[in-house]
């Protein structure tokens, strides 16, 4: 099954913290959902857990998770992750 999610159709919501927003990409019934989040520069996500795990893909900027620095960079017009 292919799930198409257009940026223009996306509805961003606050998670209650200033500078943090999310949008639902796909609902998984009782198992949860796939979300895309955006954080204003300097915002901390805070310690938390997820019953079924969590995947993290940095599309722009950088962040630190459990002491590991993750960043996205652009080269030749494309995003590359390191």
N, CA and C of each residue as an Amber inpcrd file, in Angstrom:
protein
   246
   0.8360000  -1.1680000   0.0000000   0.0000000   0.0000000   0.0000000
   0.8910000   1.2450000   0.0000000   0.5430000   2.2050000  -0.8240000
   1.2670000   3.4630000  -0.8920000   0.4610000   4.5310000  -0.1750000
   1.1250000   5.2820000   0.6660000   0.4800000   6.3800000   1.3840000
   1.0750000   7.6880000   0.8770000   0.2500000   8.5410000   0.2900000
   0.7220000   9.8260000  -0.2170000   0.3030000  10.9130000   0.7500000
   1.2870000  11.7170000   1.1450000   1.0300000  12.7990000   2.0970000
   1.6450000  14.0630000   1.5310000   0.8160000  14.9700000   1.0680000
   1.3020000  16.2030000   0.4570000   1.5090000  17.2810000   1.5140000
   2.5770000  18.0320000   1.3600000   2.8690000  19.1140000   2.2930000
   1.7060000  20.0860000   2.3830000   1.0920000  20.4100000   1.2560000
  -0.0120000  21.3710000   1.2450000  -1.2160000  20.8710000   2.0250000
  -1.3610000  19.5540000   2.1570000  -2.4950000  18.9710000   2.8730000
  -2.2100000  18.7560000   4.3590000  -0.9730000  18.9790000   4.7620000
  -0.5550000  18.6800000   6.1280000  -1.0950000  19.7120000   7.1080000
  -1.5970000  19.2350000   8.2330000  -2.1000000  20.1020000   9.2880000
  -1.1450000  20.0270000  10.4780000  -0.4040000  21.1000000  10.7330000
   0.5440000  21.1400000  11.8370000  -0.1780000  21.4980000  13.1240000
   0.1690000  20.8000000  14.2040000  -0.4350000  21.0410000  15.5220000
   0.6540000  21.2250000  16.5580000   0.3400000  21.9840000  17.5820000
   1.2770000  22.1640000  18.6930000   1.1880000  20.9430000  19.5950000
   2.3270000  20.5500000  20.1590000   2.2820000  19.4520000  21.1340000
   2.1720000  20.0030000  22.5540000   1.9660000  21.3210000  22.6760000
   1.8180000  21.9480000  23.9800000   3.0580000  22.6830000  24.4510000
   4.1900000  22.4320000  23.8040000   5.4280000  23.1320000  24.1460000
   5.6910000  24.2020000  23.0960000   6.0910000  25.4100000  23.5000000
   6.4100000  26.4430000  22.5080000   7.5310000  25.9720000  21.5920000
   7.3580000  26.1270000  20.2920000   8.4080000  25.7820000  19.3350000
   8.4010000  24.3420000  18.8650000   7.4230000  23.5470000  19.2740000
   7.3420000  22.1470000  18.8420000   5.9950000  21.9120000  18.1720000
   6.0340000  21.4140000  16.9320000   4.8150000  21.0970000  16.1940000
   4.9350000  19.7120000  15.5850000   3.7900000  19.1090000  15.2870000
   3.7950000  17.8080000  14.6260000   2.6230000  17.7250000  13.6550000
   2.7510000  16.8150000  12.7130000   1.6670000  16.5180000  11.7800000
   1.5890000  15.0000000  11.6440000   0.3920000  14.4760000  11.5060000
   0.1900000  13.0350000  11.3430000   0.4260000  12.6760000   9.8800000
   1.3160000  11.7190000   9.6450000   1.5360000  11.2100000   8.2950000
   0.6640000   9.9940000   8.0190000   0.5440000   9.1290000   9.0410000
  -0.2410000   7.8990000   8.8560000  -0.6690000   7.3620000  10.2100000
  -1.9220000   6.9510000  10.2990000  -2.4160000   6.3020000  11.5170000
  -2.2600000   4.7930000  11.3750000  -1.8930000   4.1210000  12.4680000
  -1.6750000   2.6710000  12.4630000  -2.6600000   1.9680000  13.3920000
  -3.8490000   2.4680000  13.5090000  -4.8400000   1.8520000  14.3850000
  -4.3720000   1.8470000  15.8210000  -4.5280000   0.7150000  16.4900000
  -4.1530000   0.6060000  17.9040000  -2.6420000   0.6860000  18.1080000
  -1.8550000   0.4750000  17.0470000  -0.3910000   0.4880000  17.1700000
   0.1900000   1.8920000  17.2320000  -0.5900000   2.9290000  16.9340000
  -0.0770000   4.2940000  17.0040000  -0.1430000   5.0190000  15.6830000
   0.8780000   5.8400000  15.4010000   0.8760000   6.6740000  14.2080000
   2.3000000   7.0020000  13.7960000   2.4530000   7.3960000  12.5370000
   3.7130000   7.9300000  12.0410000   3.5480000   9.4420000  11.9840000
   4.4360000  10.1600000  12.6710000   4.3610000  11.6130000  12.7470000
   5.6090000  12.2430000  12.1500000   5.4670000  13.4730000  11.7130000
   6.6250000  14.2970000  11.3690000   6.5960000  15.4600000  12.3570000
   7.7460000  15.7650000  12.9200000   7.8240000  16.8190000  13.9300000
   8.7970000  17.8870000  13.4820000   8.5730000  19.0920000  13.9530000
   9.5490000  20.1500000  13.7270000   9.7560000  20.9020000  15.0330000
  11.0360000  21.1820000  15.2890000  11.4580000  21.8350000  16.5200000
  12.1550000  23.1440000  16.1710000  11.7750000  24.2190000  16.8170000
  12.4850000  25.4890000  16.6540000  13.9080000  25.2900000  17.1830000
  14.8420000  25.9810000  16.6190000  16.2370000  25.8810000  17.0430000
  16.3650000  26.1070000  18.5450000  17.1280000  25.2380000  19.2190000
  17.3800000  25.3640000  20.6450000  16.3770000  24.6600000  21.5370000
  15.3410000  24.0580000  20.9770000  14.3030000  23.3730000  21.7590000
  14.7710000  21.9640000  22.1130000  14.5320000  21.5440000  23.3440000
  14.8610000  20.1900000  23.7880000  13.6010000  19.3330000  23.7590000
  13.7290000  18.1250000  23.2420000  12.5810000  17.2180000  23.1670000
  12.2560000  16.5670000  24.4940000  13.2490000  16.4000000  25.3350000
  13.0250000  15.7800000  26.6370000  13.0470000  14.2680000  26.5730000
  13.3690000  13.6470000  27.6810000  13.3890000  12.1830000  27.7680000
  11.9700000  11.6390000  27.6710000  11.7960000  10.6110000  26.8650000
  10.4910000   9.9620000  26.7390000  10.6870000   8.5780000  26.1330000
   9.6660000   7.7680000  26.1570000   9.7260000   6.4270000  25.5820000
   8.5110000   6.2030000  24.6880000   8.6160000   5.1920000  23.8560000
   7.5240000   4.7780000  22.9850000   7.3750000   3.2650000  23.1160000
   6.1660000   2.7760000  23.3080000   5.9680000   1.3370000  23.4990000
   6.4840000   0.4850000  22.3350000   6.3780000   1.0130000  21.1020000
   6.7940000   0.2260000  19.9360000   8.0790000   0.7610000  19.3120000
   8.8300000   1.5980000  20.0300000  10.0740000   2.1410000  19.4900000
   9.8500000   3.4570000  18.7610000  10.9420000   4.0050000  18.2450000
  10.8830000   5.2970000  17.5640000  11.9680000   5.3440000  16.5010000
  11.6300000   5.8440000  15.3240000  12.6090000   6.0870000  14.2670000
  12.8000000   7.5860000  14.1650000  14.0250000   8.0150000  13.8790000
  14.3270000   9.4370000  13.7870000  15.1100000   9.6880000  12.5150000
  14.6300000  10.6070000  11.7020000  15.2970000  11.0060000  10.4700000
  15.3880000  12.5290000  10.4870000  16.5960000  13.0580000  10.4730000
  16.8030000  14.4990000  10.5100000  16.8140000  14.9990000   9.0680000
  15.8280000  15.8270000   8.7260000  15.7140000  16.3500000   7.3690000
  16.4260000  17.6830000   7.2000000  16.5190000  18.4490000   8.2790000
  17.1620000  19.7530000   8.2190000  17.7210000  20.0850000   9.5940000
  18.9100000  20.6510000   9.6150000  19.5150000  21.0370000  10.8930000
  20.2080000  19.8710000  11.5630000  20.2150000  19.8960000  12.8840000
  20.8790000  18.8330000  13.6390000  20.2270000  18.6760000  14.9990000
  20.4620000  17.5240000  15.6100000  19.9560000  17.2790000  16.9550000
  20.8640000  16.2610000  17.6370000  20.6850000  16.1210000  18.9330000
  21.4500000  15.1440000  19.7030000  20.4780000  14.2260000  20.4210000
  20.7110000  12.9130000  20.2850000  19.8690000  11.9090000  20.9190000
  20.7710000  10.9400000  21.6640000  20.5830000  10.8430000  22.9690000
  21.3940000   9.9370000  23.8000000  22.8840000  10.1170000  23.5580000
  23.3180000  11.3680000  23.4230000  24.7330000  11.6580000  23.2390000
  25.2400000  11.5070000  21.8230000  24.3850000  11.1430000  20.8720000
  24.7810000  10.9880000  19.4710000  24.2730000  12.1900000  18.6860000
  25.1750000  12.8860000  17.9950000  24.8020000  14.0590000  17.1960000
  24.3710000  13.5940000  15.8130000  23.1630000  13.9750000  15.4150000
  22.6200000  13.6520000  14.1000000  22.4340000  14.9530000  13.3320000
  22.8520000  14.9790000  12.0700000  22.6620000  16.2090000  11.3030000
  22.4190000  15.8920000   9.8340000  21.6910000  16.7860000   9.2140000
  21.4500000  16.7080000   7.7790000  22.3190000  17.7680000   7.1150000
  22.8330000  17.4690000   5.9780000  23.6020000  18.4700000   5.2410000
  23.2370000  18.3820000   3.7720000  23.4340000  19.4610000   3.0560000
  23.1090000  19.4930000   1.6390000  24.3990000  19.5060000   0.8390000
  24.4270000  18.7060000  -0.2080000  25.5570000  18.6800000  -1.1270000
  25.0140000  18.4350000  -2.5280000  25.4130000  19.2290000  -3.4720000
  24.9700000  19.0830000  -4.8570000  23.4470000  19.0890000  -4.9820000
  22.7840000  19.9240000  -4.1680000  21.3430000  20.0540000  -4.2520000
  20.5580000  18.9230000  -3.6260000  21.2290000  17.9780000  -2.9670000
  20.5530000  16.8380000  -2.3660000  20.8550000  16.7850000  -0.8810000
  19.9400000  16.2040000  -0.1180000  20.2000000  15.9860000   1.3070000
  21.0250000  14.7240000   1.4880000  22.0530000  14.8030000   2.3100000
  22.8660000  13.6500000   2.6810000  22.9350000  13.5850000   4.1780000
  22.8620000  12.4020000   4.7280000  22.8840000  12.2430000   6.1860000
  24.1910000  11.6450000   6.5980000  24.7040000  12.0840000   7.7300000
  25.9440000  11.4970000   8.2580000  25.7620000  11.1890000   9.7040000
